[in-house]
Amino acid sequence: MTTRLNKLCFYAFVCGLLFLDQASKAFFVANGDIEISRFFDFTLSYNEGSAFSLAIPSSVSGSLGLLVAILLLLMPFSKKFDSYFSNQRLLAMMGLLTAGVLGNTIDRLRIGKVIDFFHFSFWPIFNLADSFLVVALIGLLISEFLLKSKK
């Protein structure tokens, strides 16, 4: 695929992931908790902190999230990042990262906190945007190690 088509795919991918994130949050706000088992359930929670409920004011994390989201959305217009858009794996990781940042930033700007609902008994409650961020960061780290090992 051409770099231009890859950039279009990037935006479509981000929009699709963002839709899934916001739709899932709306579903759990409307329907509340759903018990599945002792180890996993859907528990509606509002995170007023930042990642892992750290005590960072919502105005600060919302502003930082918006700044990062804008930078990520403008990245395709920079020639410096064309190499990212010729690599499908990096393109997917950047799309996940962008959708994750945007999903949680939308919550912070809209209601002042992030809507979470995935609840494993041994882990803090999280949402799809959080999952996108974790998968993207792990993927980018693995990609970086693979690139270094090839050199």
C-alpha positions in Angstrom: 0.0 0.0 0.0 1.1 3.5 -0.6 2.0 5.8 2.3 -1.0 8.0 1.5 -3.4 5.0 1.6 -1.7 3.9 4.9 -2.4 7.3 6.4 -6.1 7.0 5.4 -6.2 3.6 6.9 -4.6 5.0 10.1 -7.4 7.5 10.5 -10.1 4.9 9.7 -8.6 2.5 12.3 -8.4 5.2 15.0 -12.0 6.2 14.3 -13.2 2.5 14.5 -11.3 1.9 17.8 -12.6 5.2 19.2 -16.1 4.2 18.3 -15.7 0.8 20.0 -14.3 2.5 23.1 -17.0 5.1 23.4 -19.8 2.7 22.6 -18.6 0.2 25.2 -18.5 3.0 27.8 -22.0 4.2 26.9 -23.3 0.6 27.2 -22.0 0.1 30.7 -23.1 3.6 31.9 -26.6 2.6 30.6 -26.6 -1.0 31.9 -24.4 -0.9 35.0 -22.6 -3.9 36.5 -22.7 -7.4 35.0 -21.4 -10.3 37.1 -19.6 -13.1 35.3 -17.5 -15.0 37.8 -15.5 -14.5 41.0 -12.4 -13.6 39.0 -13.9 -11.4 36.2 -16.9 -9.1 35.9 -18.0 -5.8 34.4 -18.0 -3.2 37.2 -18.9 0.4 36.2 -16.3 2.7 37.8 -15.3 6.3 37.3 -11.6 7.0 37.5 -10.9 10.6 38.6 -7.1 10.1 38.8 -5.0 9.1 35.8 -3.5 5.8 34.9 -4.0 3.2 37.6 -6.0 5.8 39.6 -2.9 7.9 40.4 -3.9 11.2 42.0 -3.3 13.6 39.1 -6.0 16.3 38.7 -8.4 15.7 35.9 -7.8 19.1 34.4 -4.0 18.4 34.1 -4.4 14.8 32.7 -7.2 16.0 30.4 -5.0 18.8 29.0 -2.0 16.6 28.6 -4.1 13.9 26.9 -5.6 16.5 24.5 -2.1 17.7 23.7 -0.8 14.2 23.1 -3.9 13.3 21.0 -3.4 16.4 18.8 0.2 15.5 18.2 -0.6 11.9 17.4 -3.4 13.0 15.0 -1.0 15.5 13.2 1.8 13.0 13.0 0.8 11.7 9.6 1.4 15.2 8.1 5.0 15.1 9.1 7.5 13.7 6.6 9.6 12.7 9.6 7.1 9.9 10.4 6.7 8.6 6.8 8.7 5.5 7.8 6.0 4.6 10.4 3.3 4.7 7.8 5.2 2.3 5.5 5.3 -0.3 8.2 1.9 -2.0 8.9 2.8 -3.1 12.4 4.0 0.3 13.5 1.0 1.9 11.8 -1.3 -0.4 13.9 0.6 0.4 17.1 0.4 4.1 16.5 -3.3 3.8 15.7 -3.9 1.9 19.0 -1.9 4.5 20.9 -3.9 7.4 19.4 -7.3 5.8 20.0 -6.4 5.0 23.6 -5.2 8.5 24.3 -8.3 10.0 22.6 -10.8 7.7 24.2 -9.8 8.5 27.7 -9.2 12.2 26.9 -12.8 12.5 25.6 -14.1 11.2 28.9 -12.0 13.6 30.9 -13.0 16.6 28.8 -16.7 15.5 28.7 -17.3 14.4 32.3 -14.1 15.1 34.2 -13.3 11.4 34.8 -12.7 8.2 32.8 -15.3 5.5 32.6 -13.9 2.0 33.4 -15.6 -1.4 33.5 -13.3 -4.4 33.0 -12.7 -5.9 36.4 -10.4 -8.8 37.1 -10.3 -9.6 40.8 -6.5 -9.1 40.9 -6.2 -5.9 38.8 -7.5 -2.3 38.8 -10.6 -1.7 36.8 -9.9 -0.5 33.2 -11.5 0.1 29.8 -10.9 -0.5 26.1 -8.8 2.7 25.7 -6.5 1.5 28.5 -6.2 -1.8 26.7 -5.3 -0.1 23.4 -2.6 1.9 25.2 -1.0 -1.2 26.8 -1.1 -3.3 23.6 0.4 -0.3 21.7 3.2 0.2 24.1 4.1 -3.5 24.3 4.0 -3.7 20.5 6.2 -0.6 20.1 8.7 -2.0 22.6 8.8 -5.4 20.9 9.2 -3.7 17.5 12.0 -1.6 18.8 13.8 -4.7 20.2 13.3 -6.5 16.9 14.7 -3.6 14.9 17.8 -3.4 17.2 18.3 -7.2 17.1 18.3 -7.1 13.3 21.1 -4.4 13.2 
